[in-house]
Structure formats: C-alpha cells, structure tokens
Amino acid sequence: MASLRGAVLYEHKKPLKVEELELPDPGPGHVLVKMMASGVCHSDWHIVKGEWPSVPLPSVLGHEGAGIVEAIGPGVTTLKRGDHVILSWMPQCGLCEMCVKGFPQVCNNDRRGQVKAKLKGSGKEVFMLAGVGSFGSYSIVSEPTAVAIDKDMPFAQASLIGCGVSTGVGAAINTAQVQPGTTVAVFGAGGVGMSVVQGARIAGATQIISVDMLDNKLQMAKEFGATHTVNSSKEDPVEAIKRLTGGQGVHYAFEAIGLVEKPFVQTIDATRHRGMTIWVGHAPEGLNVTISARAVLYEKTLIGSMYGSTRPHVDFARYVQLYKTGKLKLDEFITKRFTLNQVNDAFDAMAKGQVARSVLLFE
C-alpha cells in the first residue's frame, strides 16, 4: 500500500485541501507511478468552479502529470520499474472501431481503470480525476495510461505534454493538418491556445494571429510564434482578422477558450471560404452555441478536436523530440512553479491570467 499526499476537491468553488491518503498495491494491468510533476490545467479549474458538475467528488484533481514507475501489477508487459512516463487521461483500448482506425483519442471504451484512494485514518474513498489524479504524490493507473519516455526529458516539461501541449499542438498538426504557407487565427492565449500557436508554427503557417483580451498574454503568444495579435477587448476580432488577411479570413481558425458562446461563433466568421474552423476549448457542460445556417455555406468545415487528435503512444515521443531539438518551446511555457501545498495559489495565478502554464513539483 502506498501513502501519498494529494490535493482534494470536496466542494465546488472551495479551495482544495492537501490530505494524507492511501492507495492499494497495483492490481492486474495497473502500475504505481511516483509523481514528479503535474501541470495545472484549465480543465481542473473548470471542475473547481463547478462548470463540469458530472465529475464525481471528492476527487484528487490533476490529469497532466509525469513521473516514475515504482511498481507494476500482474500482466503488465510494456512497462517496468524505473521507467519515466507521461500519463494520458485518454488511454486507448486498442480494439474498438476508433482505435483500429487510428483515432484513439475518441476511443469507445474507457480504459482508465479508476482506482480510488482512501483518506488515511477514515477509509473514506476519494476519486482520482480521470484515473490519473496527478495532484497526488502517487497514482495507480492502467497500463495504457502510462507512456514511457526518454529518461533525459525533464519531468516539469514532460508533464505538460500529458494534456495542454498535446491538445493544442495536436489540434494544429493532427486535427487541422495545417499546411505550410497558410494563415491561422487562435482565439485564446492560455496554455492550450499558445500550444496551438506553436503547432501552427511548427507546421509552417506563415501568418499566425493570436486573439485574447489580455495584453500580457498576447505578448507571451508572440514568444511562441504569433506573427500578429488582436486584443478582443479593444476591437472586433473578426474584423481585425479579415483586415490582416486582405478581407478573406484565415485558412484555419481555432477556438481555444471554451468558456462562453461568442468566441465559438467568431471563429466560424473569421474562417475564409473552404477554410476550417476547429473547436478545441472544452466548454462548460450545458453551453450551447447558435450559428446561422448560412455560416458554413461557403464550404467551410467545422470540426471538434478531442485531445488534439493525440495518439499518446506515438505523439508523446514526437513532442519530446520536438522539445529536445528546440522546435517545441516548453521551458518558456512554465511561467511559475509551485509545491503541492501551494496548489490554490496556482489556480489563483491562472484565474488572474498571470501564467502560460504553472507546474506543481513533488521533489
């Protein structure tokens, strides 16, 4: 049995509490991972704010983590003790129609293998978010969840690949398949939005327009590859994008905010004829978007992007190599580092728009 410290959310809109918890030994097909770093993702913030009420509580939050395999359960064949791993919150079964077709990000079967922790001394059960719970010093995950990586990859940077980086970079490279020499607009300059910017830059887009309401975040976006910025609190972003593209709009427009209806509609309006609109932001439950039936009449394509169409056992290694060769900026991505005890401070920094990404470190 593993003892751990984890940041638990008991009630929406309340601070997380760092608790002493216990996990059982890993069972068949499971591995025990010692967490080394966890990104603080906006999806966790959605849960804290009560915007995803279907997530069960109490729960150790966090789903963007990296660590070291400490023990393996019976039947595990692809991992061994001492492996460095990134955790995927969307592990594939490998057998359903979507997996066989090469789309494990929309796997039809849940292989997360939810193992619950217990509150030390009381035995009360606590969920591990998305079968990961990376705001805990240990986690037990299903074998497909843990993806082995090179041991010279730093854990803080590796953790970001587990969600935000893959969601954003993958949306550009995998979902949209951005072509060299094209134009791109990205609504939202948070962690995912800036990852979309990086993906578009890596793919060879020559005009990348970042849209946000905060000038400091727009400045950050420039560091990751944005060629132009638009402050949507000061001017209409659709008009600005069309002005910057000779009146046509962009080839690819990404919504990477996922909070309110308006930016979803604006991305469609900012897309040129036969262009592609990609909705990346994970919206609050119950958010509906109304568009004109004529909005896509000029053969525009509207597509959602789940997890950046990421194939974890293929793409995680690719992103590690892009980082190691200097093409994917992750060092600059980490604005602040916090300890587990400072988890609520990390959310406060996110809410104030002070960070591209913050990371919790366990050692």
TORGUKOL-820686 format. One record per residue (C-alpha): residue number from 0; residue in three letters; x, y, z. Coordinates in steps of 0.25 Angstrom, whole numbers, plus 5000, padded with zeros to 4 digits. Layout:
// residues N
TINU:NUM:ALA:X:Y:Z
...
***
This chain:
// residues 363
TINU:0:MET:5000:5000:5000
TINU:1:ALA:5005:5014:4996
TINU:2:SER:5003:5026:5005
TINU:3:LEU:5002:5039:4998
TINU:4:ARG:4999:5054:4999
TINU:5:GLY:4988:5059:4990
TINU:6:ALA:4981:5072:4987
TINU:7:VAL:4966:5068:4988
TINU:8:LEU:4954:5076:4984
TINU:9:TYR:4942:5073:4993
TINU:10:GLU:4933:5084:4989
TINU:11:HIS:4931:5093:4976
TINU:12:LYS:4936:5107:4978
TINU:13:LYS:4944:5104:4990
TINU:14:PRO:4959:5103:4992
TINU:15:LEU:4966:5089:4990
TINU:16:LYS:4971:5082:5003
TINU:17:VAL:4984:5075:5003
TINU:18:GLU:4981:5061:5010
TINU:19:GLU:4988:5049:5014
TINU:20:LEU:4983:5037:5006
TINU:21:GLU:4986:5023:5003
TINU:22:LEU:4986:5014:4990
TINU:23:PRO:4985:4999:4989
TINU:24:ASP:4996:4991:4983
TINU:25:PRO:4995:4991:4967
TINU:26:GLY:4985:4980:4963
TINU:27:PRO:4985:4973:4949
TINU:28:GLY:4988:4982:4938
TINU:29:HIS:4992:4994:4947
TINU:30:VAL:5004:5002:4950
TINU:31:LEU:5008:5010:4962
TINU:32:VAL:5014:5023:4958
TINU:33:LYS:5022:5033:4967
TINU:34:MET:5018:5047:4962
TINU:35:MET:5029:5056:4959
TINU:36:ALA:5022:5068:4953
TINU:37:SER:5008:5072:4949
TINU:38:GLY:5003:5083:4940
TINU:39:VAL:4991:5092:4946
TINU:40:CYS:4981:5091:4934
TINU:41:HIS:4969:5100:4932
TINU:42:SER:4961:5087:4932
TINU:43:ASP:4964:5085:4946
TINU:44:TRP:4959:5100:4948
TINU:45:HIS:4946:5097:4941
TINU:46:ILE:4944:5086:4951
TINU:47:VAL:4947:5095:4963
TINU:48:LYS:4937:5105:4958
TINU:49:GLY:4926:5095:4957
TINU:50:GLU:4925:5096:4942
TINU:51:TRP:4927:5081:4940
TINU:52:PRO:4917:5076:4951
TINU:53:SER:4917:5062:4946
TINU:54:VAL:4931:5060:4951
TINU:55:PRO:4930:5052:4964
TINU:56:LEU:4935:5058:4977
TINU:57:PRO:4943:5057:4986
TINU:58:SER:4954:5056:4976
TINU:59:VAL:4969:5057:4975
TINU:60:LEU:4970:5067:4963
TINU:61:GLY:4981:5068:4953
TINU:62:HIS:4981:5060:4940
TINU:63:GLU:4994:5065:4933
TINU:64:GLY:5006:5058:4940
TINU:65:ALA:5019:5051:4939
TINU:66:GLY:5027:5042:4948
TINU:67:ILE:5034:5029:4950
TINU:68:VAL:5028:5015:4950
TINU:69:GLU:5030:5009:4964
TINU:70:ALA:5023:4996:4963
TINU:71:ILE:5015:4988:4953
TINU:72:GLY:5003:4979:4955
TINU:73:PRO:5001:4965:4949
TINU:74:GLY:5000:4964:4934
TINU:75:VAL:5007:4978:4931
TINU:76:THR:5017:4975:4919
TINU:77:THR:5020:4989:4913
TINU:78:LEU:5026:4996:4926
TINU:79:LYS:5036:4993:4936
TINU:80:ARG:5040:4999:4950
TINU:81:GLY:5048:5011:4948
TINU:82:ASP:5042:5015:4934
TINU:83:HIS:5040:5030:4933
TINU:84:VAL:5025:5032:4928
TINU:85:ILE:5015:5043:4924
TINU:86:LEU:5001:5040:4928
TINU:87:SER:4990:5041:4917
TINU:88:TRP:4976:5044:4922
TINU:89:MET:4970:5037:4910
TINU:90:PRO:4977:5023:4909
TINU:91:GLN:4972:5015:4897
TINU:92:CYS:4967:5001:4897
TINU:93:GLY:4973:4997:4884
TINU:94:LEU:4961:4989:4880
TINU:95:CYS:4949:4997:4877
TINU:96:GLU:4946:5003:4863
TINU:97:MET:4952:5017:4866
TINU:98:CYS:4965:5011:4872
TINU:99:VAL:4967:5001:4860
TINU:100:LYS:4964:5013:4850
TINU:101:GLY:4975:5021:4857
TINU:102:PHE:4967:5030:4865
TINU:103:PRO:4970:5026:4880
TINU:104:GLN:4966:5040:4885
TINU:105:VAL:4952:5036:4883
TINU:106:CYS:4953:5022:4888
TINU:107:ASN:4939:5016:4890
TINU:108:ASN:4944:5009:4903
TINU:109:ASP:4948:5015:4916
TINU:110:ARG:4962:5008:4920
TINU:111:ARG:4965:5018:4931
TINU:112:GLY:4963:5007:4941
TINU:113:GLN:4958:5016:4952
TINU:114:VAL:4966:5013:4965
TINU:115:LYS:4961:5021:4977
TINU:116:ALA:4969:5026:4989
TINU:117:LYS:4965:5025:5003
TINU:118:LEU:4966:5036:5013
TINU:119:LYS:4977:5032:5023
TINU:120:GLY:4970:5028:5037
TINU:121:SER:4956:5028:5032
TINU:122:GLY:4955:5019:5020
TINU:123:LYS:4947:5029:5012
TINU:124:GLU:4948:5027:4997
TINU:125:VAL:4954:5039:4989
TINU:126:PHE:4953:5038:4973
TINU:127:MET:4966:5041:4965
TINU:128:LEU:4962:5050:4954
TINU:129:ALA:4961:5044:4940
TINU:130:GLY:4968:5031:4946
TINU:131:VAL:4981:5040:4948
TINU:132:GLY:4979:5049:4960
TINU:133:SER:4993:5056:4957
TINU:134:PHE:4991:5066:4969
TINU:135:GLY:4996:5054:4977
TINU:136:SER:5010:5049:4980
TINU:137:TYR:5006:5035:4975
TINU:138:SER:4996:5030:4966
TINU:139:ILE:4991:5016:4961
TINU:140:VAL:4988:5016:4946
TINU:141:SER:4984:5006:4936
TINU:142:GLU:4996:5001:4927
TINU:143:PRO:4991:5009:4914
TINU:144:THR:4991:5022:4923
TINU:145:ALA:5006:5022:4925
TINU:146:VAL:5014:5025:4913
TINU:147:ALA:5029:5022:4914
TINU:148:ILE:5038:5034:4910
TINU:149:ASP:5053:5037:4909
TINU:150:LYS:5060:5038:4923
TINU:151:ASP:5067:5051:4920
TINU:152:MET:5054:5058:4918
TINU:153:PRO:5051:5067:4930
TINU:154:PHE:5039:5064:4937
TINU:155:ALA:5033:5078:4938
TINU:156:GLN:5033:5080:4923
TINU:157:ALA:5029:5065:4921
TINU:158:SER:5016:5067:4929
TINU:159:LEU:5011:5078:4920
TINU:160:ILE:5011:5068:4909
TINU:161:GLY:5001:5060:4916
TINU:162:CYS:4989:5070:4913
TINU:163:GLY:4991:5084:4909
TINU:164:VAL:5002:5083:4899
TINU:165:SER:4997:5071:4892
TINU:166:THR:4983:5077:4892
TINU:167:GLY:4988:5090:4885
TINU:168:VAL:5000:5085:4877
TINU:169:GLY:4992:5073:4872
TINU:170:ALA:4980:5081:4869
TINU:171:ALA:4988:5089:4858
TINU:172:ILE:4997:5077:4854
TINU:173:ASN:4987:5065:4855
TINU:174:THR:4973:5070:4854
TINU:175:ALA:4974:5082:4845
TINU:176:GLN:4987:5077:4838
TINU:177:VAL:4991:5092:4836
TINU:178:GLN:4998:5093:4823
TINU:179:PRO:5011:5102:4820
TINU:180:GLY:5009:5116:4816
TINU:181:THR:4995:5117:4821
TINU:182:THR:4988:5127:4831
TINU:183:VAL:4983:5123:4845
TINU:184:ALA:4976:5130:4856
TINU:185:VAL:4975:5125:4870
TINU:186:PHE:4965:5130:4880
TINU:187:GLY:4970:5129:4894
TINU:188:ALA:4985:5131:4898
TINU:189:GLY:4985:5121:4910
TINU:190:GLY:4993:5109:4911
TINU:191:VAL:4985:5102:4900
TINU:192:GLY:4984:5114:4891
TINU:193:MET:4999:5116:4892
TINU:194:SER:5001:5102:4889
TINU:195:VAL:4992:5103:4876
TINU:196:VAL:5001:5115:4872
TINU:197:GLN:5013:5106:4874
TINU:198:GLY:5007:5095:4866
TINU:199:ALA:5003:5105:4855
TINU:200:ARG:5018:5110:4855
TINU:201:ILE:5024:5096:4854
TINU:202:ALA:5014:5092:4843
TINU:203:GLY:5019:5104:4835
TINU:204:ALA:5008:5114:4835
TINU:205:THR:5013:5128:4831
TINU:206:GLN:5003:5137:4838
TINU:207:ILE:4998:5133:4852
TINU:208:ILE:4988:5143:4859
TINU:209:SER:4986:5141:4874
TINU:210:VAL:4974:5147:4880
TINU:211:ASP:4972:5150:4894
TINU:212:MET:4967:5161:4904
TINU:213:LEU:4980:5162:4912
TINU:214:ASP:4992:5169:4906
TINU:215:ASN:5002:5161:4915
TINU:216:LYS:4997:5148:4909
TINU:217:LEU:4997:5153:4895
TINU:218:GLN:5012:5157:4897
TINU:219:MET:5014:5143:4902
TINU:220:ALA:5008:5138:4889
TINU:221:LYS:5018:5145:4881
TINU:222:GLU:5029:5138:4888
TINU:223:PHE:5023:5125:4883
TINU:224:GLY:5021:5128:4869
TINU:225:ALA:5009:5138:4867
TINU:226:THR:5012:5148:4856
TINU:227:HIS:5000:5157:4859
TINU:228:THR:4992:5159:4872
TINU:229:VAL:4978:5165:4874
TINU:230:ASN:4972:5170:4887
TINU:231:SER:4958:5166:4886
TINU:232:SER:4954:5175:4898
TINU:233:LYS:4958:5187:4889
TINU:234:GLU:4954:5183:4875
TINU:235:ASP:4945:5173:4868
TINU:236:PRO:4954:5161:4865
TINU:237:VAL:4947:5156:4853
TINU:238:GLU:4948:5170:4846
TINU:239:ALA:4963:5171:4851
TINU:240:ILE:4966:5157:4845
TINU:241:LYS:4959:5160:4832
TINU:242:ARG:4967:5173:4831
TINU:243:LEU:4980:5165:4833
TINU:244:THR:4977:5155:4823
TINU:245:GLY:4972:5164:4811
TINU:246:GLY:4957:5162:4815
TINU:247:GLN:4957:5147:4813
TINU:248:GLY:4959:5142:4827
TINU:249:VAL:4968:5131:4831
TINU:250:HIS:4970:5117:4826
TINU:251:TYR:4969:5111:4840
TINU:252:ALA:4962:5118:4852
TINU:253:PHE:4963:5111:4866
TINU:254:GLU:4955:5113:4878
TINU:255:ALA:4964:5110:4890
TINU:256:ILE:4956:5117:4901
TINU:257:GLY:4944:5108:4904
TINU:258:LEU:4937:5118:4913
TINU:259:VAL:4925:5125:4906
TINU:260:GLU:4918:5124:4893
TINU:261:LYS:4923:5137:4886
TINU:262:PRO:4937:5132:4882
TINU:263:PHE:4932:5119:4876
TINU:264:VAL:4923:5127:4867
TINU:265:GLN:4934:5137:4864
TINU:266:THR:4944:5126:4859
TINU:267:ILE:4934:5122:4849
TINU:268:ASP:4932:5136:4844
TINU:269:ALA:4947:5138:4843
TINU:270:THR:4949:5126:4834
TINU:271:ARG:4951:5128:4819
TINU:272:HIS:4943:5121:4809
TINU:273:ARG:4946:5106:4809
TINU:274:GLY:4954:5108:4821
TINU:275:MET:4954:5100:4834
TINU:276:THR:4949:5104:4848
TINU:277:ILE:4954:5096:4859
TINU:278:TRP:4947:5096:4873
TINU:279:VAL:4958:5092:4883
TINU:280:GLY:4953:5098:4896
TINU:281:HIS:4945:5089:4906
TINU:282:ALA:4933:5097:4909
TINU:283:PRO:4925:5096:4922
TINU:284:GLU:4914:5086:4922
TINU:285:GLY:4901:5091:4916
TINU:286:LEU:4908:5102:4908
TINU:287:ASN:4900:5103:4895
TINU:288:VAL:4905:5110:4882
TINU:289:THR:4895:5116:4872
TINU:290:ILE:4900:5119:4858
TINU:291:SER:4894:5124:4845
TINU:292:ALA:4890:5112:4836
TINU:293:ARG:4898:5120:4825
TINU:294:ALA:4910:5122:4834
TINU:295:VAL:4917:5110:4827
TINU:296:LEU:4910:5111:4813
TINU:297:TYR:4923:5115:4806
TINU:298:GLU:4928:5101:4809
TINU:299:LYS:4935:5103:4822
TINU:300:THR:4938:5091:4831
TINU:301:LEU:4935:5091:4845
TINU:302:ILE:4941:5081:4854
TINU:303:GLY:4944:5078:4869
TINU:304:SER:4957:5074:4874
TINU:305:MET:4958:5064:4885
TINU:306:TYR:4972:5064:4892
TINU:307:GLY:4978:5069:4879
TINU:308:SER:4975:5056:4872
TINU:309:THR:4986:5051:4880
TINU:310:ARG:4991:5037:4879
TINU:311:PRO:4999:5036:4892
TINU:312:HIS:5008:5025:4889
TINU:313:VAL:5012:5031:4876
TINU:314:ASP:5011:5046:4879
TINU:315:PHE:5017:5048:4893
TINU:316:ALA:5030:5043:4887
TINU:317:ARG:5029:5052:4875
TINU:318:TYR:5027:5064:4885
TINU:319:VAL:5038:5060:4893
TINU:320:GLN:5047:5060:4881
TINU:321:LEU:5042:5073:4876
TINU:322:TYR:5045:5079:4890
TINU:323:LYS:5059:5073:4890
TINU:324:THR:5063:5079:4877
TINU:325:GLY:5058:5093:4880
TINU:326:LYS:5045:5093:4872
TINU:327:LEU:5035:5092:4883
TINU:328:LYS:5037:5102:4894
TINU:329:LEU:5034:5096:4907
TINU:330:ASP:5044:5103:4917
TINU:331:GLU:5038:5117:4913
TINU:332:PHE:5024:5111:4915
TINU:333:ILE:5026:5109:4930
TINU:334:THR:5023:5123:4936
TINU:335:LYS:5022:5118:4951
TINU:336:ARG:5026:5106:4959
TINU:337:PHE:5018:5103:4972
TINU:338:THR:5019:5092:4982
TINU:339:LEU:5007:5083:4985
TINU:340:ASN:5003:5092:4997
TINU:341:GLN:5002:5104:4988
TINU:342:VAL:4992:5098:4979
TINU:343:ASN:4982:5108:4982
TINU:344:ASP:4992:5119:4979
TINU:345:ALA:4994:5113:4965
TINU:346:PHE:4979:5113:4962
TINU:347:ASP:4979:5128:4967
TINU:348:ALA:4990:5131:4957
TINU:349:MET:4982:5124:4946
TINU:350:ALA:4970:5132:4949
TINU:351:LYS:4977:5145:4948
TINU:352:GLY:4983:5142:4935
TINU:353:GLN:4998:5142:4940
TINU:354:VAL:5003:5129:4934
TINU:355:ALA:5004:5122:4922
TINU:356:ARG:5005:5109:4930
TINU:357:SER:5009:5107:4944
TINU:358:VAL:5014:5093:4949
TINU:359:LEU:5013:5086:4963
TINU:360:LEU:5027:5079:4967
TINU:361:PHE:5027:5068:4976
TINU:362:GLU:5042:5068:4979
***
